[in-house]
């Protein structure tokens, strides 16, 4: 009786084991690395995981005809939205499971991914590949993709900084002028003067919770007010007077002269507000300019671009780039380099210009892009301001004091995403009129110190 | 998105009035027509999100993103074109079909004998066995994901459809045993005894006596297992990558933080829901019988 009772369970266990072992067999045949792109057993196929942004969609479209045809290397793409892709990449790379040979990472991940030896160093490849022209990569971009050992660990696909966009027509009507290098106080004054509470508001600033939402512009404000997340000895500075002053300034400005529903407004909402005439100024990513100046945009041609507003520092713009990294455990690093050196090349930008249109070019990474007549014809309005913003950023020294880890609008440690997202929820509530900034940052200080203690 | 699948089938089941054979047993002589109206209202309520999804899938991206929504916007098949235009669509659907069908067959092959041993010829302490089976569902799957992932990495089972089949089988087995047990318990003991008296062996009894009575139950169990496997996202998302990704994983890849995607996702979700809907309609007769059999208990 006992035996009969257990039989089904035993069977279940057996079939599980049997299936698992056939699965092992399959992977072994594929040549190690846990399956993935290795299933067909040749080095002529690599797998790439990337974030689902329009530039990546274009790349997917162009790869078969313009890369695989020339090199014989097949590329299998896995595409996911930003948060999911970060989770999947961190999972695969931390285990060195090598399901993916190449991944889109950013200057946020490179410092700690490289520290953990999850990435293959690329300096040798870049040196030996004269066509690639590593020198052409804008310095602040490549600095963000270089590890603390001086090795290059990722090559940029496109890059951005932040700047202040404003409506030149509205400024003219109101008789206002934007200073060449505005300070935050000047911006606040301009916002107050041009603000029409029933129509076009003074300025749009992100208020949506998230380390990549409200805290991207806000951290640049904190930097230039003289604040920092951590000092060089990993003491949290989140409720320091400078941090509080900067945050209070930001919250006041957006409450008094910012967009309606600011606590729920992120990049997309501000882009809509700017496009539809809902705001006179917007401080955000340089990559937004392409959409504002696109064909059919009602505000095309009437936008001016000023550098990120400052207080104590000389520049305040952030640096962000989506870049290609190769997993250290990948057995197809040569083929992977072939792919990323193509995707990050000037040649690829020209290909996109010819096949899809110059406004879709993954720009913001190479000096040569800003000398290209065809690109300037489309992007003339903002190309110079973009290049200037990127070139003036210094990811290793963005504030008034030395920092323990690189990053301008973030601190490049894995804990930062969670930490800043948690605090951002309180800041967002402050913007919505609940609680005080001091309370939010006092709570944030405790959380930040707990994180910093891991590094002491 | 996958969550809409069960509501569609629920709606289908709701919308189809129970068969006459079933109604005969009812003690009510004439059902109040108000109940019919209420049933239709509830059915419609369940169906609305799915219908809205289908409508949105036929809109252009710009119309799909407007607020308030535009009901009468022009229709287009662009969403479906972009779904089937993607080179990953068919592999994902085939992976899902493989994982769901194979695991469902395995579950049936294992759960029917188990249920037989727990109801028709109950083994000693059969209720303990049932409880043990139930207890395997106590652990939230999310708590098992990390160990499973590490296991998969070290054994090389990562991104293999076989791993998903094994996990889906294990995941659905307890439910299937419970369901099958309650269906087999419906088989009257007298019928079995009569068959024995007539000299029928075990196989003959199973085929000619048990099977006809249990068929609706088997169909219902199979469909439920199929649905659960078809729409499973958490395990598939964590344990597959380039090769073995299933349809729900592929669905999420249409979401982007830059640009519009609602119509595309709705088109993809509609396509992914169809197999379950078709299976539901095909098994409708058996299903209504089977599910209400279980419910009466």
Interface residues (C-beta under 8 A of the other chain):
Chain A: X1 X2 X4 X5 X7 X8 X9 X11 X12 X15 X16 X19 X20 X22 X23 X24 X26 X27 X28 X32 X34 X35 X36 X37 X39 X47 X49 X52 X53 X54 X76 X77 X78 X79 X80 X81 X82 X84 X88 X91 X92 X95 X97 X99 X100 X268
Chain B: X88 X106 X110 X111 X113 X114 X117 X123 X124 X125 X126 X129 X149 X150 X152 X153 X155 X156 X157 X158 X159 X160 X162 X163 X165 X166 X169 X170 X173 X177 X237 X238 X241 X242 X243 X244 X245 X252 X253 X254 X255 X256 X257 X258 X259
